[in-house]
Amino acid sequence: RRLERSQWWPRERLEELQSERLGVMVRHAVRTSPFHARRFAAAGIDPDSVRTIDDLRSLPLLTKADIRGSLDDILSSRHPRRRQTLARTGGSTGVALEIYCDAEGVQRRNAAALRSDQWSGWRLGQPIAAVWGNPPRPATWKARLRAAVKDRYFFLDTMKLDAPAVADTLPAN
């Protein structure tokens, strides 16, 4: 509902919200992640002064190698890994990156995807195909039933995108 409302806000209001959320995110990262605390200190950035992306220019880019090598130090101490949902990137560089997200983050991501899908003309309940590397695979019978009846996503795996793989993925007419 929040996304539905905010999509009509004027640019200025969206920029204010972005600035506010950026500050909250940065302060959270620095206070709950030793990795981010070290990076901000080394870059000489006061987390309380961050208002825009420009305020982060002196921060080194975060790489996949950084994440793989420091995952325990990166993850927030306020959100234990056992309460996080594991997700993976598409693996377009050859190796998928494992990331973690809390339940609220998963809901936000799903809501944003739903909104952008609707912008394209798609409506809830219609089947949808997604081209994705390392796509999620429903593991349980309940998850497979949900995927077939409710979610109606058909993932085409970019790591194996040939005629037989596509034929096996898409539903029969």
Residue, then its C-alpha position, 0 to 999 in steps of 0.5 A: r500500500r505504501l508503494e502504491r501511494s508513494q508512486w504518485w508523490p512529487r519528485e521533491r517528496l521522494e527525494e526527501l524520503q530517499s535522503e531520510r532512508l539513506g541516513v537511517m540505513v547508513r547509521h544502522a550499517v555503521r552501528t551494527s556491522p563491524f565491516h561497515a564501521r571500519r570502512f566508514a572510519a577509514a573513509g573519514i565519513d561521519p554516518d550522522s552527516v550522510r544525506t545524499i549519495d554524494d556524501l558517500r563518494s569517498l567510500p570504496l565500492l563494495t565488491k563481491a569479494d568483500i562480501r564473500g570474504s567478510l560476510d559475518d562482519i558485514l551482517s548486522s548484529r541486530h539480525p541474526r543469520r538464523r532469522q534471515t532468508l538466504a537469496r542468491t544473485g543470478g551468478s552472471t559473473g560465473v558464481a552466484l553471490e549469497i545474500y541474506c534478507d529479513a522478512e520485511g526486506v523480502q516483503r518490500r522486494n516482492a511488493a516492489a517487483l509486483r508494482s513494477d510488473q503491474w506498470s508493464g500491464w501484467r495483472l495478478g494471477q496471470p502467468i509470467a516468465a522471468v529470465w534469471g540466472n540461478p532461479p529459485r526452485p520450489a523445494t516442497w510440494k507446498a511451494r511447488l503448488r504455490a508456484a503453479v497456482k498462485d505465483r505462476y512464475f516460470f523461470l528461464d535459467t540464464m545458465k542453461l538457456d537452450a531449447p530443451a531447457v525452455a521447453d521443460t520450464l514452460p507449462a504445456n498449453 
